[in-house]
């Protein structure tokens, strides 16, 4: 069963190759979050973080952050504000990041469940 990523559309995958992004950080983000989320991250940008269930979401400005808090409540979830973090700190601060500036009005319980455990 694949993981569904909630994110804004219109961000090309080739934006992963922006100048100034350390290649190892790009690779870490892509491995940890997937290429759609990784394409939206910047190492020096500060992100406001929200946890909903097991999922975490990052926001680049106050307006989208506050809108997402309200949308999560309206969808029947209890959002938990987390301490903000710079992009280069996200791997530790938000290991289950599912979206950047994501609208949360269409969240379902499946969207915020922990990822399935993998057995080898």
N, C-alpha and C positions, 0 to 999 in steps of 0.2 A: 504494500500500500504506500503510495507516494505522499510526500509532505506537500501541502498546499501553502504557497507563499502569498501573503496579502501585501500588495505593494502598489504604488502608483504606476500607471502605464506611461509609455512614451520615453522611457530611459533606454537608449540603445546599449546593447551589451558591449559595444566597442568603447564605451566610456570607461571601461576598466583600465584602459591604457592611457589615462590622463597623465601629463607630465607632472612630476613632483611626488607621485605616489610611489613609495618604496615597493619594489616587486614582491618582496617577501610578505608584506602586509596585504597586498592585493590577493596573493595566493592563499593566505590564511583566511581572509574574508570569504573568498570564493569557496574554499573547502568547508568552512564552518557554516556559512549562511546561504550559499548558492550564488550564482552569478548575477541574478536580478537584484538582490539586495546589495551585494558587494559593489555593483556598478554605481550605487548611490552614495557610497560612503567616502568621506574625506578624512585623512589622518588628524588634521588640526582643528576640525570643526567640533564644536561642543554639541552634544545631543542630550535632550531631555528624554528620560526613559520611563516607560510604563510597563508593568507586568499585568497580564490578564491570564489567569490560570497558569499554565506552564510556559506560555508564550510571552515574549518581550518585544516591544516596539520602540523605535527611536524617532524623535521629532526635532526638526531643525529650527522651529520658531514657536513662540508662545501661542499664537493663534491656532496652529494645527495641533499642538499639544492639548490645549484646553478643549478644542472641538472633539478630539479623540477620547478624552476622559468622559465627556458628555455622551458620546456615541456608545461607549462601552456600557455605561449605566443604562442607557435606553435599550440596549440589546440584552439586558438582564444580567450583566456581569459586574463584578466589583473590581475596578481597576486599582492597582497598587502603584503609586508613584515611587520611582527608584531614584537614587542619586544620579545626577547628570554625569556624563563622561565624554572625554574627547574620543575621536574616532580610533586613535591608536590604542585606547584602553578598552574598547568594546568587547574584544574577545574574552576578557576576564569579567567585565561589568555586565555584559548581556550575552551570555553564551547561547541563548535560545532566541536570538533576534529573528523575527519573522517579517519585519517590514520597516521601511523608513517613510515617515509622513503618511502612513497608511490610514485610510478611512476605516473605522471600526464598526460602522453601523450594520454591516452584514455579517458580523462574527457569529459563528456557530460553536457549539461545544467541541466539535471535532477540530476546529481551528486552534483551540487553546489547550488541547491535550498534550501531555508529554509525548515525545517521539517514541515509536515502538522500539523495544529493546531488540538488539541484534545478537543472535547467538551464532558462534562459528563452530 
